[in-house]
Amino acid sequence: MRKLTRLPSKELAQQFRFVLHRQAIEVYHDSEEENDPCDIWIMTDDDLSAAQKLFAEFSQNPQDPRFKSQAEQGKKQFFADQKTQQLAEKAAARAKRWEGNFISNFPVTSMVIGISVLLFAFSYLRQSFELTKFLLFSTSYGDHVLKEKSFHEILSGQVWRLITPIFIHRGFFHIFFNLTWFYQFARFIEGNLSSRKLLLLLVLIAIPSNTVFYLVAGPGFGGLSGIIYGLFGYLWFRGNYSPSLSLRPDPQMAKFFFVWYLICLGLTLFAGNLLGMKVANSIHGVGALMGIITAAFDSQTPRHLYASLQVNPSLRHQALIGLGLLLLGLLVDYLSY
């Protein structure tokens, strides 16, 4: 690194810096205050002679429109290059995260899978019911829908019950299906965004979906399926409205979750009491809705989405179908539990 010159102000130094950047000459200036003199340093000795020649012309008339134009172009290029470098650094960090130890690289995903597996294994022990009662949304079944729903355990301080039902699974197929999908979505979000974002999503999806099902059908529920629908809804929305994030799931996956939602409705309504195949459909619907709402705010597009609903009939139809399915899930759960 070699010192080129000293300029009387930071503003003038920045202007010349952008002129140099347009010529692909890397520089550094060390002024902190706007009116302080500022030293210009050339990062590579090979660029020194070209920088000296350019400075000789610049110093004659810094206000020359030619330099103004070059500085403006250089400024745009500088910030574009800076953004590209930041994206490259993030990509490198993500790539590094996908290597090495899974638990340390994906702590939230690992924690949820680990707790779920341990609880499922513990469920075969005689004392397991006491632990399950400790994790259920409520231990009071009371009367049916919207009656005697006092939330007394939660209001007395047992706030973990708002979330902990997601860790409870009944049957091998239940936990295998849920953990397979959770692993796919959670690892993807945690690897491409952050552990904090995944943890926040779990809370924002679990609390409303668990609460709604408790109000509609009672406290006897558990599983990660609402979280799965929520994470999918989040990825689907961000993939469609923030495609630069590369979070878009396979379009065929949307069809699968739509069909699976209908199958679960049918199983609950027609085979629930006969075969014991009841599904918490409300949790699926509310979970998906919360994922989409969270994605809308993360994408900073709520107003844009509202405007699109007004002018885009196809999107409006999709929204109405989604709302209809959610209401249908609530009704099926109301009638079946």
Buried (B, 14 or more C-beta within 10 A) or exposed (E): EEEBBEBEBBEBBBBBBBBBBBEEBBBEBBBEEEEEBBBBBBBEEEBBEBBEEBBEEBEEEBEEEEBEEBBBBBBEBBEEEEEEEEEEEEEEEEEEBEEEEEEEBBBBBBBBBEBBBEBBEEBEEEEBEEBBEEBBBBEBEEEEBEEEBEBEBBEEEBEEBBBBBBBBBBEEEBBEBBBEBBBBBBBBBBBBBEBEBBBBBBEBBBBBBBBBBBBBBBBBBBBBBBBBBBBBBBBBBBBBBBEEBEBBBEEEBBEEBEEBBEEBBBBBBEBBEEEEEBBBBBBBBBBBBBBBBBBBEBBEBEEEBEEBBEEEEEBEEEBEEBEEBBEBBBBBBBEBB
